[in-house]
Each structure stands twice: as structure tokens, then as C-alpha cells.
Amino acid sequence: MFIKIAIQRHYFNPKAAFYRQQERFGLGLGINQVLSNKLQLIAEITSVPGHELIWSTGLRYFESGADLGLDIYASNTSGQNGIGGLVADTSTNIGFNVHWLFRL
């Protein structure tokens, strides 16, 4: 039995980073395309005024019974958080994130 899942979520992702004398602001547009109950295609593009466009894309696997997930992604940012998330690198970087959800 096949279940067709066609859920697509769009989101806006405003970003700001401050580091010493540098300030950067960006506005991102992202999409999550649900491929199955456990797998999503994720992508984001962020415009940073006066700088190169920032992008990332990847796959997200989430095991809801274990509250555990994994992202594998490619991006042109020089970092994941802070100002590095708003600075374009000269090459494509590959990385992963682990998500562990816990309930209070």
C-alpha cells in the first residue's frame, strides 16, 4: 500500500549577526518538502545586502518514535551560527546536524 504525501512548507528566516565591528543582516526563504513519513528535502536561500547570496540544501531524516533526527546538507556558508552563517565561502561545505528532542 502506498500513501502519497505531498506536504510542502515555506518559511521566511530573518537573520542578524554582530561580531566586533561587523554587522550583517539577511532575509532567507526556505522550503521543506516531505518525501515520506521520515524523510524531508530541505533548502534555504538567504539574501545578504551587499554580499554574495547564501544557500543550503540537504535531507532530513527524523525517527519520531526515538525523538531523534539527522540532517545531511551542503552549503556555501563559512559557518553554521553567528556571523559565519551570513558569510559566503568560496567552496561548497558539507555537514550534518543531529536533532534530539526531549519532552518536559
N, C-alpha and C positions, 0 to 999 in steps of 0.2 A: 504494500500500500504506500503510495506517495502522497505527501502533504505539500502543497505548494505554499511557500512562504514568500511574500513579496512586501516586506516591511522596509521602508526607507525613511531614515531620519536625517533632517538637515538641521544645522545649528550654526549660530554666529558665535565667535570666540574672540572677544576683545582681549588684547594683551598689552601690558605695560611693563617695562623693566628699567630700573635705575641702578647704575653702577658707577661710583665715583662721579666723574663729570659727564658721564654719558646717560642719555635718556632715549629710549626707543618706545614707540607705540605701534601697534599693528591691529588690524581687524581681519580675523580669519573666517573662512566659510568652510564648514566640514560636512561630511556625509557618512552615515553608517548604513550599509546595505546588508540586511540579514540574508545570509545564504542558506542557513539551516538553523535548527534549534540551538546549536552550539558554536556556529561559525559566522563571523561578520567580516565584510570588507570595509575598511575604514580609510578615509582620505581627508586631508585638510590642506588648504592653501591660504596663506596669510600675506596681506599687503603691508609693507612697512614703508611709509613715505620717505622718499629719498634714498632707498636702499633696494637691494635685489629681493625678488619675490621668494618667500619661504614656502616649502611644500613638504608633505609627508604622506605616505601611503603604506598600508600593511593589512595584515589579517589578525583578527582577534578570535581566540578560542576561549570559551567560558564553560566550565563544568559547574552548573548551578547546584547540584547535589553536594559538591565539595566546597562551594563558595570560592573557587579558585579559577583564575584565568591567566592567559598568556597572550601578549601581543608580539608579533614579529613585524618590524617595519623598516622602511628605507626613508631617508630624509636628507635634505641639504642643509640642515641647521648645524651649527658648531656645538650646540649643547641642547639639553632637554629642558632645563629650567632656567629661570632668570634671564639675563641678557643673552645668553647663548642660544636660547630658543627664538630669538629675533635677529640673529646674525647668520647670514648665508655662508656656507662653507664652499670651497672650490670643488669639492668632490661629494659624491653620494655616500652617506654613512648608513650603516645597517646596525640595528639594535633590537633589544627586546625588553619588555616590561612584564613583571609578574604582578597580578592583582589577587589580593587575599581579602575577602570581605568577612567581616565579623559583625555579629549582632549584639546589641546592648540590651 
